[in-house]
Amino acid sequence: MREELHSKESKIYLVLILLIFIFHFVCAAGFYSNVDIDSGFPVMNDDYSIHFGHIDPVIKFFKDSGHLWGYDPFYMAGLPKSTVFDADAKSPEIIGVIFSYFNTATVYNIYIFLNYILAPLLFLWALYNFGLRRWALAFGFASGTAYWWAYPAFRFNLAGQFAFIFVSHITLLIFSLFYRYVESGRFRFIVLCALIGACALSVHILAPINIAVGSLILYGIAFKKMNSKQHLGLFVCLAFILLANSPWIIPFIRFYGMNNLADIDWFFGNPDPFYFLKAYFPGGGIYRYLRLAILLCAVGGFIRWKKEKNILFYPVLGNSVILFIYSYFGAYSTLTFLQNPWRYEFELNLFLLVPATVYLSSIIEEVAFKKKILPLALALFLIICLFPLNALKSAKRLIPRYRGERVVRYDRLNPVKNGKVEYSFEELPHSSLPPTGYEFIEWIKNNTSSEGRIMLEDSCWQSRHAYWGSHLPAMLPTLTGREYIGGPIPQYFMIHHYASFQDGFFCGKYLEDYKKEEFLEKIDLYNIKWIVAFTPYSRNFLAKFDDSIHLIDRIDKFYLYEVVRSPNFFLKGSGKVRATYNHIYLSELTEGEDIVIKYHWIKTLKTSPPRKLIEFRVKDDPVPFIKIENVPSEIEIYNAY
């Protein structure tokens, strides 16, 4: 009889878990309903378009050389692409390579949706590994799923910063598998750690930071009881993760010294020693105290673990403390992994949801609500704060009446100002541009050529994402085949990004700081033939050059100019140039002369037939141009790795 009752209860919990997942799937489908998966265009919102912009070049690099990085002549007069900047989302590139015979945008769109769907399931698996069963498992799954729809995950997924949200779930799962490994000694758990860990690092390079402290504490506690084979298994696991990711980690290390992270004015940090108090006590309705509700319930779980002498007490507490420090005091640090400290708030609360679930589920199972008011109040507090309002708003988009609505209003849980809650309004993920967007792309294809570069004014949050809410410049080389000074994103943290143009800032200084002759010299130095500008500041500056820079068209907010000059990619010498990924082909050269071309030098470039490539310094640019001595009539420059 007892086994029969247990079987019936298990089925009830399984049905409950299934219903929670169906709810999440339906809401995610609504959230994603403006994305035409097979349209040929990717999700365009904000950072989604940046990550997509890396995929096609990497596919070309891989087909050309078998590598996941290469020389890109289409931005900044040439740079080593897919080395440092994209380390926060390598997995879309790798998946793009694996499925390169399918439409890249379709593969990418499916990958994003799978991120949404799988994240709560990974949390469910982690809870199971931590020993939660029956009601505790179902309650924890519901809490984790609801938290995926709350701030900050909801905002990150709107802005295309999906990778960190997804990898936060993956790393919690890895931590839970490592816990089972040290507890049971079974090697299948460390094998899973290795396989999933290899994937996690490619999803986001900061994956190890999420669980490093907790894992070290757990390892320290279990060290003495682990045998030599278990220790060896752990180090083999770590070695496998690094080896599996070495095709992109090695170039990352190789070119990391060319980053300019220290020079970027990051907007994410908030050096306020009392910011955590504002975060936990934001004001407004009770539902806005989500962080506090999770923390209070987690404290109850930690107390229970401490009484039970649960091995998880110190590792989870230690990891939570360090994530708290990252989140609310990371802005005081110059460490590069803390240049967006607020992101760690999500992982912090995801970790805290584990002891919070342990506490509340134990109370419910013991039917202690009848005797204790505080546990009941805490349970109701957390349930109210976790109510998935954003999920319901997303699901509404599946109703024909609301289908096609893009803008969603949501609460970032910021402190109340002047007695009012400030809501954010953002577009749900979508895979289309307005008609003027496609017109803009076609104009570039039909009215420019590969003989000269386009000086493209890039845009970010300061100018309200002028390219229709996206980072379209990150995709333009793939869409148009042209080279650009400007793009793929204003905060591209490589020194090559000196050769850029964003929000009126061109090659190291604002336009107003240029003298007319100096500006025209820069135009010639980077072989700029066309200019795209949208800010009044830039347009007013360009209007001063009516004799040498002509306004020839306008599309939406974008003003399109042509420079009165003959395009020329040679700083010294003459000939013809054709550039593509990993290759620059030079022809019609004068044999025996020395030439300098207006492309950046990197140390991995070689020539065929062999000639010595020399660094040629130009004014202010931190990266030299390419000089070749004693050239033949034709020569190919290629990336030799």
SULGI-V253102 format. One line per field, one symbol per residue. ss: DSSP state (A for helix, B for strand, O for the rest). psi: psi as a letter, one per 40 degrees, with the letter a starting at -180 (. if undefined). A space follows every 50 residues. Layout:
ss=???
psi=???
This chain:
ss=OAAAAAAAAAAAAAAAAAAAAAAAAAAAAAAOOBOOOOOOOOOOOAAAAA AAAAAAAAAAAAAAAOOOOBBBOOBOOOBBBOOOOOOOOOAAAAAAAAOO OOOAAAAAAAAAAAAAAAAAAAAAAAAAAOOOOAAAAAAAAAAAAAAAOO OOAAAAAAOOOAAAAAAAAAAAAAAAAAAAAAAAOOAAAAAAAAAAAAAA AAAOOOAAAAAAAAAAAAAAAAOOOOOAAAAAAAAAAAAAAAAAAAAAAA AAAAAAAABOAAAOOOOOOOOOOOAAAAAAOOOOOAAAOAAAAAAAAAAA AAAAAAAAOOOAAAAAAAAAAAAAAAAAAAAAOOOAAAOOAAAAAAAAAA AAAAAAAAAAAAAAAOOAAAOOAAAAAAAAAAAAAAOOAAAAAAAAAAOA AAOOOOBBBBBOOOOOBOOBOOBBBBBOOBOOOOAAAAAAAAAAAAAOOO OOBBBBOBOOAAAOOOOOOBOAAAOAAAAAOOOBBOOOOOOOOBAAAAOO BBOOBBOOBBAAAOOAAAAAAAAAAOOBBBBBBOOAAAAAAAAAAOOOBB BBBBBOOBBBBBBOOOOOOBBBOOOBBBBBOOBBBBBOOOOOOOBBBBBB OOOOBBBBOOOOBBBBOOOOOOOOBBBBOOOOOOBBBBBOO
psi=dddddddddddddddddddddddddddddddeeehhdfeeiihehbeddd ddedddddddddddeeieiahheeiffhihifdddeeegdddddddddfe eihddddddddddddddddddddddddddeehibddddddddddddddei heddddddeefdddddddddddddddddddddddeheddddddddddddd dddhdeddddeddddddddddeddehidddddddddddddddddeddddd ddddedeeifdeehgiediggheeddddddgeiaideefddddddddddd dddddddefhdedddddddddddddddeedeeiehdeeegdddedddddd dddddddddddddddefedddhdddddddddddddehgddddddddeehd dehehdhihihefiihhfeihhiihihihifiiidddddddddddeeiie diihhhhiiaddffgdffeigddeedddddeiiihhieidfhfiddedgi hhfehhfeiideehiddddddddddefhdihhididddddddeefeeehh heihhbehhhihhgihihehdhaiaihhiahehhhhifihheiiihifii iieehiihihihhihhhihdhehiihhhigiadiihhihe.
